[in-house]
Amino acid sequence: MSFSDLFDSEFKTRNKGHFSAIVRVALADGHSSTAEKAFLDKLATNLQISNSEYEEILENPSLYPINPPYSYNERLERLFDLGRMVHIDHHLGDGQEKLLEKLGVALGFTPSNAGYIIHKALTLIDKKVDLDTFIYEMKNMYK
């Protein structure tokens, strides 16, 4: 196995774990709405999840390990990626902040400040800031 194959395999495994964690959040209330399903469809495409893997994860999201972000920077990077995916075509409408709040809590942000963090994140994403600016602004939003 070449080095690039090893990297590709690890990348795909991480994406499956990341996707399965998001599916768990989306299904936490026992079902997923049409908007959440559309978001999951789009996310699967962006994370290069095959149709068979997608169906398998939807049936049993606990098959894949969750790879939680350990550092605050990693949490912010994932929030940035998810925020851009949710925000890019506004197909979730008013529910985008609610879904992102659930995902924010799953990423490790506290429930008491997740709403504020998501609102700030979406404001920055709406301004089309880059990742470095996003991280800087998010880290300094209380100053």
C-alpha positions as CSV (number, residue, x, y, z in Angstrom):
1,M,0.0,0.0,0.0
2,S,1.4,3.4,-1.0
3,F,1.6,6.4,1.3
4,S,-1.1,8.2,-0.8
5,D,-3.4,5.1,-0.5
6,L,-2.9,5.1,3.3
7,F,-3.7,8.8,3.5
8,D,-6.8,8.4,1.2
9,S,-8.1,5.5,3.3
10,E,-7.7,7.5,6.6
11,F,-9.3,10.5,5.1
12,K,-12.4,8.5,4.0
13,T,-12.6,6.7,7.4
14,R,-12.5,10.1,9.1
15,N,-15.2,11.5,6.8
16,K,-17.5,8.4,7.5
17,G,-17.1,9.0,11.2
18,H,-17.8,12.7,10.8
19,F,-20.9,12.0,8.7
20,S,-22.2,9.3,11.1
21,A,-21.9,11.7,14.0
22,I,-24.0,14.3,12.0
23,V,-26.5,11.6,11.2
24,R,-26.8,10.8,14.9
25,V,-27.5,14.4,15.6
26,A,-30.1,14.7,12.8
27,L,-31.9,11.5,14.0
28,A,-31.7,12.4,17.7
29,D,-35.4,13.3,17.8
30,G,-36.3,10.0,16.2
31,H,-36.7,11.2,12.6
32,S,-35.2,13.6,10.1
33,S,-37.2,16.4,8.3
34,T,-37.1,16.8,4.6
35,A,-34.7,19.7,5.0
36,E,-32.4,17.7,7.2
37,K,-32.5,14.8,4.7
38,A,-31.6,17.2,1.9
39,F,-28.7,18.5,4.0
40,L,-27.5,14.9,4.7
41,D,-27.7,14.1,1.0
42,K,-25.5,17.1,0.1
43,L,-23.1,16.5,3.0
44,A,-22.6,12.9,1.9
45,T,-21.7,14.1,-1.6
46,N,-19.3,16.7,-0.2
47,L,-17.6,14.1,2.1
48,Q,-17.4,11.6,-0.7
49,I,-19.6,9.1,0.9
50,S,-20.8,6.4,-1.6
51,N,-24.5,5.6,-1.9
52,S,-24.1,2.2,-0.2
53,E,-22.1,3.7,2.6
54,Y,-24.7,6.5,2.9
55,E,-27.6,3.9,3.3
56,E,-25.5,1.8,5.7
57,I,-24.8,4.9,7.9
58,L,-28.4,6.0,7.9
59,E,-29.5,2.5,9.0
60,N,-27.0,2.3,11.8
61,P,-24.8,5.4,12.4
62,S,-23.1,3.8,15.3
63,L,-21.1,1.5,12.9
64,Y,-18.5,4.2,12.5
65,P,-16.4,5.7,15.3
66,I,-16.9,9.3,16.1
67,N,-13.8,11.4,15.6
68,P,-14.5,14.3,17.9
69,P,-12.4,17.5,17.4
70,Y,-10.1,17.7,20.4
71,S,-8.9,21.3,20.1
72,Y,-10.9,24.5,19.9
73,N,-9.3,25.2,16.5
74,E,-10.5,21.8,15.2
75,R,-14.0,22.6,16.4
76,L,-14.0,26.0,14.7
77,E,-12.7,24.5,11.5
78,R,-15.5,21.9,11.5
79,L,-18.0,24.6,12.3
80,F,-16.7,26.7,9.4
81,D,-17.0,23.8,7.0
82,L,-20.5,22.8,8.2
83,G,-21.7,26.4,8.3
84,R,-20.6,27.0,4.7
85,M,-22.4,23.8,3.6
86,V,-25.6,24.7,5.3
87,H,-25.4,28.4,4.3
88,I,-24.3,28.0,0.7
89,D,-27.7,27.4,-0.9
90,H,-30.1,28.3,2.0
91,H,-32.1,25.2,1.3
92,L,-32.7,24.8,5.1
93,G,-34.2,28.3,5.3
94,D,-35.0,29.3,8.9
95,G,-34.0,25.8,10.2
96,Q,-30.4,26.3,9.3
97,E,-29.5,28.0,12.6
98,K,-31.5,25.3,14.6
99,L,-29.7,22.4,12.9
100,L,-26.3,24.1,13.3
101,E,-27.0,24.7,17.0
102,K,-27.6,20.9,17.4
103,L,-24.3,20.3,15.4
104,G,-22.5,22.9,17.5
105,V,-23.4,21.1,20.7
106,A,-22.3,17.8,19.1
107,L,-19.0,19.5,18.2
108,G,-18.4,20.4,21.9
109,F,-19.8,23.9,22.3
110,T,-21.9,24.3,25.4
111,P,-25.7,24.4,24.9
112,S,-25.9,27.7,26.8
113,N,-23.8,29.5,24.2
114,A,-24.3,27.4,21.1
115,G,-26.9,29.8,19.7
116,Y,-24.7,32.8,20.1
117,I,-21.7,31.0,18.5
118,I,-23.8,29.8,15.6
119,H,-25.2,33.2,15.0
120,K,-21.7,34.7,14.9
121,A,-20.4,31.9,12.7
122,L,-23.2,32.4,10.1
123,T,-22.7,36.2,10.2
124,L,-19.0,35.7,9.3
125,I,-19.8,33.0,6.7
126,D,-22.3,35.4,5.1
127,K,-19.5,38.0,4.8
128,K,-17.5,35.2,3.0
129,V,-14.5,35.4,5.3
130,D,-11.7,32.9,4.9
131,L,-10.9,30.3,7.5
132,D,-8.1,32.2,9.3
133,T,-10.3,35.3,9.7
134,F,-13.2,33.1,10.8
135,I,-11.1,31.5,13.5
136,Y,-9.6,34.8,14.7
137,E,-13.1,36.4,14.9
138,M,-14.6,33.5,16.7
139,K,-11.8,33.3,19.2
140,N,-12.1,37.1,19.9
141,M,-15.9,37.5,19.8
142,Y,-16.1,38.1,23.5
143,K,-13.5,40.9,23.5
